[in-house]
Amino acid sequence: MNHLESELAHLNKTIIEMMDLARTQLEKAKIAFLEYSAEVAEEIIHHEKRVNAMELAIDRDCENLLALFQPVATDLRYVISVLKINSDLERIGDLADGIADYVVDLEKPISSKAFKAVKLEEMFEITIVMMTNIQRSFETGDANLARKVYKKDAELNTINRNASRIITTMIKEVPEETRALLFLFSTIRKLERVGDHIKNVAEDTIFYLEAKVLKHKKDREVS
């Protein structure tokens, strides 16, 4: 193994660790919010520093690889993809941290009836499955696994669209719960954005694996 191969192997190991961390933060956010656990929420907030540190380290490694080795072809696509994936993973970590902040700020648990009405647990499960699929895709080189996230993201978008109407109705029925219900709606919006970032990771993974650019493809076809 030459020096470039060694550096690429290290980068691959680190970005997979970043994927692990982002998925774990989401899993803990689910527990913290659904079970109203301030302890788990504080753990997420504490680990956010690690997410940020890993993002900076991966960015630095990518920049060093580009500057020192000037990779070409597949290696270049790989480094460019990792740079972009790294940014999306950091944003996923930020969103999980934001959900944890809501748990800390809540004065009392939100009713399980409200969770069921807006399908919050289902949203959490969908994002975790998406993260699992995209990580396996990256590790195994299976682009079809990455493509599975698009259908899941559409499911998130549907739940998000319906949530606005449902929560508006609940606020009218129990106005004293307005603050908590707004936190609930904001959490739904964050999970929808998590889906968008995972979809970005899927696009960049497929770009690396198949040298295809999927982002904005629909716009180009329309124009």
C-alpha positions as CSV (number, residue, x, y, z in Angstrom):
1,M,0.0,0.0,0.0
2,N,1.5,3.3,-1.1
3,H,1.2,6.6,0.8
4,L,-1.9,7.8,-1.1
5,E,-3.7,4.5,-0.6
6,S,-2.9,4.6,3.1
7,E,-4.3,8.2,3.4
8,L,-7.4,7.2,1.5
9,A,-7.9,4.2,3.8
10,H,-7.6,6.4,6.9
11,L,-10.1,8.9,5.4
12,N,-12.6,6.1,4.6
13,K,-12.3,4.8,8.2
14,T,-12.9,8.3,9.6
15,I,-15.9,9.2,7.4
16,I,-17.6,5.9,8.4
17,E,-17.0,6.8,12.0
18,M,-18.7,10.1,11.3
19,M,-21.7,8.3,9.8
20,D,-21.8,6.1,12.9
21,L,-21.8,9.1,15.1
22,A,-24.5,11.0,13.2
23,R,-26.7,7.9,13.3
24,T,-26.1,7.4,17.0
25,Q,-27.0,11.1,17.6
26,L,-30.3,10.5,15.8
27,E,-31.1,7.3,17.7
28,K,-30.5,9.1,21.0
29,A,-32.6,12.1,19.9
30,K,-35.4,9.7,19.4
31,I,-35.0,8.3,22.9
32,A,-34.6,11.8,24.4
33,F,-37.7,13.2,22.8
34,L,-40.1,10.3,22.9
35,E,-39.2,9.3,26.5
36,Y,-38.6,12.9,27.7
37,S,-35.1,12.1,28.9
38,A,-33.1,15.2,29.8
39,E,-30.1,12.9,30.6
40,V,-30.0,11.5,27.1
41,A,-30.5,15.0,25.7
42,E,-27.5,16.3,27.6
43,E,-25.5,13.4,26.3
44,I,-26.4,14.4,22.7
45,I,-25.4,18.1,23.4
46,H,-22.1,16.9,24.9
47,H,-21.3,14.7,21.9
48,E,-22.1,17.6,19.4
49,K,-18.6,18.9,20.2
50,R,-17.2,15.6,18.9
51,V,-19.3,15.8,15.7
52,N,-17.8,19.3,15.0
53,A,-14.3,18.2,15.8
54,M,-14.6,15.2,13.4
55,E,-16.0,17.4,10.6
56,L,-13.0,19.7,10.9
57,A,-10.5,16.8,10.9
58,I,-12.1,15.2,7.9
59,D,-12.1,18.5,6.0
60,R,-8.5,19.0,6.8
61,D,-7.6,15.4,5.7
62,C,-9.4,16.0,2.4
63,E,-7.6,19.3,1.8
64,N,-4.3,17.7,2.5
65,L,-5.0,14.8,0.1
66,L,-5.9,17.2,-2.7
67,A,-2.9,19.4,-2.1
68,L,-0.2,16.8,-1.5
69,F,-1.3,13.9,-3.8
70,Q,-3.5,15.6,-6.5
71,P,-5.6,12.5,-6.9
72,V,-7.3,11.8,-10.2
73,A,-10.3,9.8,-11.6
74,T,-12.0,7.6,-8.9
75,D,-9.8,8.8,-6.1
76,L,-10.6,12.4,-6.9
77,R,-14.3,11.7,-7.1
78,Y,-14.0,9.9,-3.7
79,V,-12.3,12.8,-1.9
80,I,-14.8,15.3,-3.4
81,S,-17.7,13.1,-2.3
82,V,-16.3,12.7,1.2
83,L,-15.9,16.5,1.6
84,K,-19.6,17.0,0.7
85,I,-20.9,14.1,2.7
86,N,-18.9,15.3,5.7
87,S,-20.8,18.6,5.6
88,D,-24.2,17.0,5.4
89,L,-23.3,14.6,8.3
90,E,-22.3,17.6,10.5
91,R,-25.7,19.2,9.7
92,I,-27.5,16.0,10.7
93,G,-25.6,16.2,14.0
94,D,-26.7,19.8,14.4
95,L,-30.3,18.9,13.9
96,A,-30.1,16.1,16.5
97,D,-28.5,18.6,18.8
98,G,-31.4,21.0,18.2
99,I,-33.9,18.3,19.1
100,A,-32.0,17.7,22.3
101,D,-32.2,21.4,23.1
102,Y,-36.0,21.2,22.9
103,V,-36.1,18.3,25.4
104,V,-34.0,20.3,27.9
105,D,-36.3,23.4,27.4
106,L,-39.6,21.5,27.7
107,E,-41.3,21.9,31.0
108,K,-43.2,18.6,30.9
109,P,-43.5,15.6,28.5
110,I,-45.6,15.9,25.4
111,S,-48.5,13.4,25.3
112,S,-48.0,10.1,23.4
113,K,-51.4,10.9,21.7
114,A,-49.8,13.9,20.0
115,F,-46.8,11.8,19.0
116,K,-49.0,9.2,17.4
117,A,-51.2,11.8,15.6
118,V,-48.2,13.3,13.8
119,K,-46.4,10.0,13.4
120,L,-43.3,11.3,15.1
121,E,-41.9,7.9,16.1
122,E,-42.3,6.8,12.5
123,M,-40.3,9.8,11.3
124,F,-37.5,9.0,13.7
125,E,-37.5,5.4,12.5
126,I,-37.4,6.4,8.8
127,T,-34.4,8.7,9.3
128,I,-32.5,6.0,11.2
129,V,-33.3,3.4,8.5
130,M,-32.1,6.0,5.9
131,M,-28.9,6.5,7.7
132,T,-28.3,2.8,8.0
133,N,-28.9,2.2,4.3
134,I,-26.6,5.0,3.2
135,Q,-23.8,3.9,5.5
136,R,-24.1,0.3,4.2
137,S,-24.1,1.6,0.7
138,F,-21.0,3.6,1.3
139,E,-19.2,0.7,3.0
140,T,-20.2,-2.0,0.4
141,G,-20.2,0.1,-2.8
142,D,-23.9,-0.8,-3.4
143,A,-25.4,2.2,-5.1
144,N,-28.9,0.6,-5.1
145,L,-28.9,0.8,-1.3
146,A,-28.3,4.5,-1.6
147,R,-31.2,4.8,-3.9
148,K,-33.6,3.4,-1.3
149,V,-33.4,6.7,0.6
150,Y,-35.4,8.6,-2.0
151,K,-38.6,6.7,-1.3
152,K,-38.1,7.1,2.4
153,D,-37.5,10.8,2.0
154,A,-40.8,11.1,0.2
155,E,-42.5,9.5,3.2
156,L,-40.9,12.1,5.5
157,N,-42.1,14.9,3.3
158,T,-45.7,13.5,3.4
159,I,-45.6,13.3,7.2
160,N,-44.2,16.8,7.4
161,R,-46.9,18.3,5.2
162,N,-49.7,16.7,7.2
163,A,-48.2,17.7,10.5
164,S,-49.0,21.4,10.1
165,R,-52.7,20.8,9.8
166,I,-52.8,18.3,12.7
167,I,-50.8,20.4,15.1
168,T,-52.9,23.5,14.2
169,T,-56.0,21.6,15.2
170,M,-54.4,20.4,18.4
171,I,-53.4,23.9,19.4
172,K,-57.0,25.0,18.9
173,E,-58.2,22.2,21.1
174,V,-55.7,22.5,23.9
175,P,-54.2,26.1,23.7
176,E,-52.4,25.6,27.0
177,E,-50.2,23.1,25.2
178,T,-49.2,25.5,22.5
179,R,-45.5,25.9,23.5
180,A,-45.0,22.1,23.6
181,L,-46.8,21.5,20.4
182,L,-44.7,24.1,18.6
183,F,-41.6,22.3,19.9
184,L,-43.2,19.1,18.4
185,F,-43.7,20.8,15.1
186,S,-40.2,22.1,15.0
187,T,-38.9,18.6,15.7
188,I,-40.9,17.3,12.8
189,R,-39.4,20.0,10.6
190,K,-35.9,19.1,11.8
191,L,-36.4,15.5,10.9
192,E,-37.6,16.4,7.5
193,R,-34.4,18.4,7.0
194,V,-32.4,15.4,8.2
195,G,-34.0,13.4,5.4
196,D,-32.9,16.1,2.9
197,H,-29.3,15.9,4.1
198,I,-29.3,12.1,4.0
199,K,-30.6,12.4,0.4
200,N,-27.6,14.6,-0.4
201,V,-25.3,12.0,1.0
202,A,-27.0,9.4,-1.2
203,E,-26.4,11.6,-4.3
204,D,-22.8,12.1,-3.5
205,T,-22.3,8.4,-2.8
206,I,-23.8,7.5,-6.1
207,F,-21.6,10.1,-7.8
208,Y,-18.6,8.5,-6.3
209,L,-19.7,4.9,-7.1
210,E,-21.0,5.5,-10.6
211,A,-19.6,8.9,-11.6
212,K,-23.2,10.2,-12.0
213,V,-24.4,13.6,-10.8
214,L,-28.1,13.3,-9.7
215,K,-28.5,16.6,-8.1
216,H,-30.5,19.0,-10.2
217,K,-31.0,16.3,-12.8
218,K,-34.8,16.9,-12.9
219,D,-34.2,20.6,-13.4
220,R,-32.0,19.9,-16.4
221,E,-34.5,17.5,-17.9
222,V,-37.3,20.1,-17.6
223,S,-35.2,22.9,-19.1
